Amino acid sequence: MKICAFIGDMYRDYSAAIILALQMRAKEHGHQISIFGNCSVPNENPLHAEGLKSILMLPDLNEYDGIILCSDTLNHAGLSKELVDNLVSSENLPPVVNIRSDETGFYNVVPDNRQIMHDVAEHVISKLKTNDIGFVTGRDDLADSTERLSGFVDAIHEAGFEVREDLIFHGNYWIDQGPQQADFFIRPDNTLPKAIICSNDYMALALMDELIYRGFSIPGDTMMTGIDNFETSEVHIPSLTTSDIAEDILADTAIDTLERIVAGEEVDFYINVPGRLIPRESTDEAMSNRDIYEGYRELAFVKKTNTDRTRSFILLNTEYEDALSYGTSVGLTLESLKDLKQFTSVYLCEFKENNRELVGYFADGGDCVRCNIPFTNSELLPAQYLQKDHTIRLYLPVHYKNEVYGYCICDLDSESGQFIDERLEYILVLFSQSLNRMQLLMSRLMKKRLNILHFT
């Protein structure tokens, strides 16, 4: 089965886990999955959004047996809305299965967000017997955020308490509001609510780190919980009580749903996936197998790795500054992507005026090749490369703000044991900036030549 998938924020925990789970299932069942999306959305700048949109409109949907959509990973700068509108308006659209969020008209594999949050809140309330409990919502424009808030309210009411509206902070599902959350919950007498329940682990970990930085103790001064069970949540000091919404179950259910639809079976439009409460240290549950010294060793390793990675970014940036020709920039990009050891093959494709062109590649771990192979706008690659076996193939935009130069295709190596991270995004950003710089330089040279001709 040929499957088209749309996934954003690829190097963040959730999207990465979904892609790895899809890869495993596709390999077992002999499916090929082409994933169109982005590593991340740097900001809400509409110029960036225009560049990122280009990749979502690239595939011919009629060439696929089914579509997997992760619309909530593309919910930045209107990307998801435009994509959904395009899908809805497409003729002869294959079946679409959306994961984790609800999109009307499609099949939806969704966590039971209300029940999941109810179970987390019920656990906390049973320990504290109070409604002096703060709550951090997700983004107010997302349905799952509303559902999780409703689950919290249900648990508070079932315990015979009233919800404290003054203890509800409206968050954004991300890590950048730790200081604002701390300011909101710290009282004038320098105390905190007895517990703070967050709508996901990102916000919980950010708040926990900020409170610890300000001298508070978790769970001594306040208990904390999240949802999603990100990898960091288990190794964090203290570890975070959370609820596991297993990405492999979400991905397996999505592919199973497509398989059943293609086989002609009747399938419900809504398939609920349960969560699993995981009590940990942040709600005063001891972890019997916890090695605190191992945790510190891991933190030291992460710090060193991040320092080394930052240095490599600086050096790579210098190399791109020195890449003064198109061919040099293409070659540097291919070598840098190959050094990641995450892909078996990579293809760089450029948009031309009337067609497209493969400008460089390495295949099956071989040498990097600079080339100029034209192909039609109806194809994603020249035919001899398009037919190569792959399980997961990523399609990522090559753009500088709203200037779209082409796209990068990466065949994920199922044996590497690694997955894409911020280095992939950084390489593509540097490549795009290099192309933009050369374009501007060429434009200035042409203008200078015209001025010289005008005055001679």
C-alpha positions in Angstrom: 0.0 0.0 0.0 1.3 3.5 -0.9 0.5 6.0 1.9 0.9 9.7 1.9 1.4 11.4 5.3 1.4 15.0 6.4 3.4 15.6 9.6 4.9 18.8 11.0 7.4 19.5 13.8 9.3 16.3 12.8 12.2 16.5 15.3 9.9 17.0 18.4 9.2 14.0 20.5 5.6 13.3 19.5 6.1 13.6 15.7 9.4 11.7 15.8 7.8 8.9 17.7 4.8 8.7 15.3 7.2 8.5 12.3 9.3 5.8 13.9 6.1 3.8 14.7 4.8 4.2 11.2 8.2 3.1 9.9 8.1 -0.1 12.0 4.5 -1.0 10.9 5.1 -0.1 7.3 8.2 -2.4 7.2 6.3 -5.3 8.7 3.4 -5.0 6.2 5.4 -4.0 3.1 3.9 -0.4 2.8 5.6 2.6 1.4 5.0 5.9 3.2 5.9 9.3 1.8 5.8 12.0 4.5 5.4 15.7 3.5 6.0 18.3 6.2 8.5 20.3 8.1 11.1 20.0 10.9 9.5 22.9 12.8 7.8 26.3 12.2 10.3 28.9 13.4 7.7 31.6 14.1 4.3 32.9 13.0 5.9 35.1 10.3 3.6 34.7 7.2 6.6 34.7 4.9 7.9 31.5 6.6 4.4 30.0 6.3 4.3 30.6 2.6 7.6 28.8 2.1 6.5 25.9 4.4 3.1 25.5 2.6 4.8 24.6 -0.7 5.7 21.1 0.4 2.1 20.3 1.6 0.8 21.0 -1.9 3.5 18.9 -3.7 2.0 15.3 -3.9 -0.5 14.1 -6.4 -3.0 12.6 -3.9 -4.6 10.3 -6.4 -1.4 8.3 -6.6 -1.8 7.0 -3.0 -4.0 4.3 -1.5 -4.6 6.3 1.7 -3.5 9.4 3.6 -2.4 9.8 7.2 -2.8 13.3 8.6 -1.3 14.7 11.8 -3.1 18.0 11.6 -2.3 19.3 15.1 1.5 19.1 14.3 0.9 21.6 11.4 -1.3 24.0 13.4 0.9 27.0 12.9 0.4 30.1 10.7 -2.7 28.5 9.1 -0.8 25.5 7.6 -3.3 22.9 8.8 -6.4 24.8 7.7 -5.1 25.4 4.2 -4.0 21.7 3.9 -7.4 20.4 5.2 -9.3 22.7 2.8 -7.1 21.4 -0.1 -7.9 17.8 0.9 -11.6 18.4 1.3 -11.8 20.0 -2.1 -9.8 17.3 -3.9 -11.6 14.9 -6.3 -11.3 11.2 -5.8 -9.6 11.7 -2.5 -8.3 8.4 -1.0 -9.4 7.7 2.6 -7.9 10.1 5.2 -7.1 9.0 8.8 -6.2 11.9 11.1 -4.2 11.2 14.3 -4.7 12.7 17.7 -7.0 15.6 16.8 -10.5 15.7 15.3 -11.1 16.8 11.6 -14.6 16.7 10.4 -15.1 14.5 7.3 -12.1 12.3 8.0 -11.5 9.1 10.0 -10.0 10.1 13.4 -7.8 8.2 15.7 -7.9 10.2 18.9 -6.9 9.9 22.5 -9.7 10.0 25.0 -8.4 13.4 26.3 -11.2 14.0 28.7 -10.9 10.7 30.4 -7.1 10.8 30.4 -7.0 14.2 32.2 -9.8 13.1 34.5 -7.7 10.1 35.7 -4.6 12.3 36.3 -6.6 14.9 38.2 -8.4 12.2 40.2 -5.1 10.7 41.2 -3.8 14.1 42.5 -7.1 15.0 44.3 -7.2 11.6 46.0 -3.8 12.5 47.6 -4.5 16.1 48.6 -8.2 16.2 49.3 -8.4 19.9 48.2 -9.3 22.1 45.3 -6.2 24.3 45.8 -4.9 22.9 42.5 -3.7 24.9 39.6 -4.3 24.0 36.0 -2.4 24.9 32.8 -4.4 24.6 29.6 -3.0 23.9 26.1 -3.7 26.2 23.2 -7.3 27.6 23.5 -7.9 27.1 19.8 -7.4 23.3 19.9 -10.1 20.9 20.7 -7.9 18.5 22.7 -7.0 21.4 25.0 -10.7 22.0 25.7 -11.2 18.3 26.3 -8.4 18.1 28.8 -9.7 21.1 30.7 -13.2 19.4 30.8 -11.6 16.2 32.3 -10.0 18.3 35.0 -13.3 20.0 35.8 -15.1 16.7 35.9 -12.6 15.3 38.5 -12.9 18.4 40.7 -16.7 18.3 40.7 -16.8 14.5 41.3 -14.7 15.1 44.5 -17.3 17.7 45.7 -15.2 20.8 45.0 -15.6 23.9 42.9 -13.0 24.8 40.2 -10.8 27.7 41.1 -10.9 29.9 38.0 -8.1 32.1 39.5 -5.8 29.1 39.3 -6.2 28.4 35.6 -3.3 29.5 33.4 -3.9 29.5 29.6 -0.8 27.9 28.1 0.4 27.0 24.6 1.6 23.4 24.8 5.2 24.5 24.5 8.3 25.0 26.7 8.7 28.8 26.4 6.2 30.0 29.1 8.0 28.6 32.3 8.7 32.1 33.8 5.1 33.3 33.0 3.6 30.2 34.5 5.7 30.6 37.7 4.8 34.3 38.0 1.1 33.3 37.8 1.2 30.6 40.4 3.6 32.0 43.0 1.5 33.9 45.6 2.4 37.1 47.4 3.4 35.0 50.5 5.7 33.0 48.3 3.6 29.8 48.4 2.1 27.8 45.6 -1.1 25.8 45.1 -0.9 22.3 46.5 -0.6 20.9 43.0 -0.4 22.1 39.4 -1.8 19.9 36.7 -0.5 20.7 33.2 -2.1 19.7 29.9 1.2 18.3 28.5 4.7 17.3 29.6 6.4 20.2 27.8 4.7 22.8 29.9 5.0 20.8 33.1 8.7 20.3 32.7 9.3 24.0 31.8 7.3 25.1 34.9 9.0 22.6 37.1 12.5 23.7 36.0 11.6 27.4 36.6 10.2 26.7 40.1 13.2 24.7 41.1 15.4 27.5 39.7 13.5 29.9 42.0 14.1 27.8 45.0 11.0 25.7 45.3 10.8 22.0 45.9 8.9 19.5 43.8 6.8 17.7 45.2 7.6 19.4 48.6 6.1 22.8 47.8 3.7 21.6 45.0 2.9 18.4 43.2 3.0 18.5 39.4 1.7 16.4 36.5 1.7 16.4 32.7 0.3 14.3 29.9 2.1 12.5 27.0 5.0 10.7 28.8 7.8 12.2 26.8 11.2 10.5 27.2 12.5 13.4 29.3 9.7 13.0 31.8 11.1 9.8 33.1 14.7 10.9 33.5 14.0 14.4 34.7 14.9 15.1 38.4 12.4 14.8 39.8 10.6 12.5 37.4 7.2 13.7 36.2 3.9 12.0 36.9 2.1 11.8 33.5 -0.2 9.8 31.3 1.1 7.7 28.4 -0.6 8.1 25.1 1.4 5.6 23.2 2.4 6.9 19.8 2.9 3.3 18.5 -0.8 2.6 19.3 -1.9 5.8 17.5 0.3 4.9 14.5 -0.7 1.2 14.4 -4.4 2.1 14.7 -4.1 4.6 11.8 -2.5 2.1 9.5 -4.8 -0.7 10.6 -7.8 1.7 9.8 -6.5 2.4 6.3 -5.9 -1.3 5.7 -9.4 -2.2 6.7 -11.0 0.6 4.6 -9.0 -0.4 1.5 -10.1 -4.0 2.2 -13.7 -2.8 2.0 -14.6 -3.1 5.7 -16.8 -0.7 7.5 -14.9 1.5 10.0 -16.1 3.9 12.6 -15.1 7.6 11.9 -14.0 8.0 15.5 -11.6 5.5 17.2 -10.7 6.4 20.8 -7.3 5.4 22.2 -7.0 5.2 26.1 -4.1 6.6 28.2 -2.2 5.0 31.0 -1.5 6.9 34.3 2.2 6.7 35.3 2.8 8.0 38.9 6.3 9.3 39.5 8.3 11.5 41.9 6.6 14.8 41.1 3.5 13.5 43.0 5.5 12.0 45.8 5.7 8.4 44.3 9.1 6.8 44.8 10.6 5.1 41.8 12.1 1.8 43.1 14.6 1.5 40.1 15.6 5.1 40.1 19.4 5.7 40.1 19.8 9.4 40.8 23.6 9.3 40.0 22.8 7.8 36.6 20.4 10.7 36.1 23.2 13.2 36.8 25.6 11.3 34.5 23.0 11.5 31.7 22.5 15.3 32.3 26.3 15.8 32.1 26.4 13.8 28.8 23.5 15.8 27.4 25.3 19.1 28.3 28.5 18.0 26.6 26.7 16.7 23.5 24.8 20.1 23.2 28.1 22.0 23.6 29.7 19.9 20.9 26.7 20.3 18.7 26.6 24.1 19.1 30.3 24.2 18.1 29.6 22.1 15.0 26.7 24.4 14.0 29.1 27.4 14.2 31.7 25.6 12.1 29.1 24.5 9.5 27.8 28.1 9.3 31.3 29.2 8.4 31.6 26.6 5.7 28.4 27.8 4.1 29.7 31.4 4.2 32.6 30.2 2.2 30.4 28.3 -0.3 30.4 30.9 -3.1 29.0 28.8 -5.9 25.8 26.9 -6.4 27.7 23.6 -7.0 29.8 24.1 -3.8 26.6 24.7 -1.8 24.9 21.6 -3.1 27.9 19.5 -2.5 28.3 20.8 1.1 24.6 20.1 1.8 24.8 16.5 0.5 28.0 15.8 2.6 26.4 17.3 5.7 23.2 15.3 5.4 25.2 12.1 4.7 27.3 12.8 7.9 24.1 12.6 9.9 24.0 8.9 9.3 20.2 8.9 9.4 19.4 8.4 5.7 20.2 5.8 3.1 19.6 8.2 0.3 19.0 12.0 -0.2 17.9 13.9 -3.3 18.0 17.7 -3.8 15.4 18.9 -6.3 15.1 22.4 -7.7 12.0 24.1 -9.1 12.7 25.5 -12.6 10.5 27.8 -14.8 8.9 24.9 -16.7 10.0 21.8 -15.0 12.1 20.5 -12.1 15.7 19.3 -11.8 17.5 16.9 -9.6 20.7 18.8 -8.8 22.4 16.4 -6.4 22.0 13.1 -4.5 23.6 10.2 -2.8 21.9 6.8 -3.0 22.2 3.7 -0.9 24.9 5.3 1.2 27.1 5.9 -1.9 29.1 8.9 -3.1 27.6 12.4 -3.3 26.8 13.2 -6.9 26.3 16.7 -8.4 24.0 16.5 -11.4 21.4 18.3 -13.6 18.7 15.8 -14.4 15.4 17.4 -15.6 12.0 15.9 -14.9 8.4 17.0 -15.3 6.3 18.9 -12.8 4.1 15.9 -12.5 6.9 13.8 -11.0 8.5 14.0 -7.6 11.8 12.6 -8.9 13.2 11.3 -12.2 11.6 7.8 -12.8 14.9 5.9 -12.2 15.1 7.2 -8.7 11.4 7.4 -7.8 11.0 3.6 -8.1 13.8 2.8 -5.6 12.6 0.7 -2.6 12.0 2.7 0.6 9.8 2.4 3.7 9.7 6.0 4.9 10.6 8.8 2.5 10.6 12.4 3.9 9.8 15.5 1.7 11.0 18.7 3.2 10.9 22.3 1.7 14.0 24.2 0.6 13.0 27.8 1.1 14.1 31.1 2.5 11.0 32.7 4.0 8.6 32.9 1.1 11.2 32.2 -1.6 10.8 28.5 -2.5 13.7 26.9 -4.3 12.7 23.3 -4.3 12.7 20.4 -1.8 14.8 17.7 -0.2 13.9 14.0 -0.2 15.4 11.8 2.5 15.0 8.0 2.7 15.0 7.1 6.4 17.5 4.4 7.4 15.5 1.9 9.4 18.8 0.4 10.8 20.4 3.6 12.0 18.8 3.6 15.4 18.6 7.4 15.2 16.1 9.9 14.0 16.0 13.4 12.6 16.8 16.2 14.9 17.5 19.9 14.7 20.7 19.3 12.7 18.6 18.4 9.6 16.6 21.6 9.8 19.8 23.7 10.4 21.5 22.2 7.3 18.4 23.0 5.1 18.1 26.5 6.5 21.8 27.2 5.8 21.4 25.7 2.3 18.4 27.9 1.6 20.1 31.0 3.0 23.1 30.3 0.7 20.8 30.0 -2.3 19.1 33.3 -1.4 22.5 35.0 -0.9 23.7 33.9 -4.3 20.4 35.0 -5.9 20.7 38.4 -4.4 24.4 38.7 -5.5 23.5 37.7 -9.0 20.7 40.2 -9.1 23.1 43.0 -8.0 25.7 42.0 -10.5 23.1 42.0 -13.3 21.9 45.5 -12.2 25.5 46.7 -12.1 26.1 45.4 -15.6 23.0 47.1 -16.9 24.0 50.4 -15.3 27.5 50.1 -16.9 25.9 49.4 -20.4 23.5 52.3 -19.9 26.3 54.8 -19.4 28.7 53.5 -22.1 
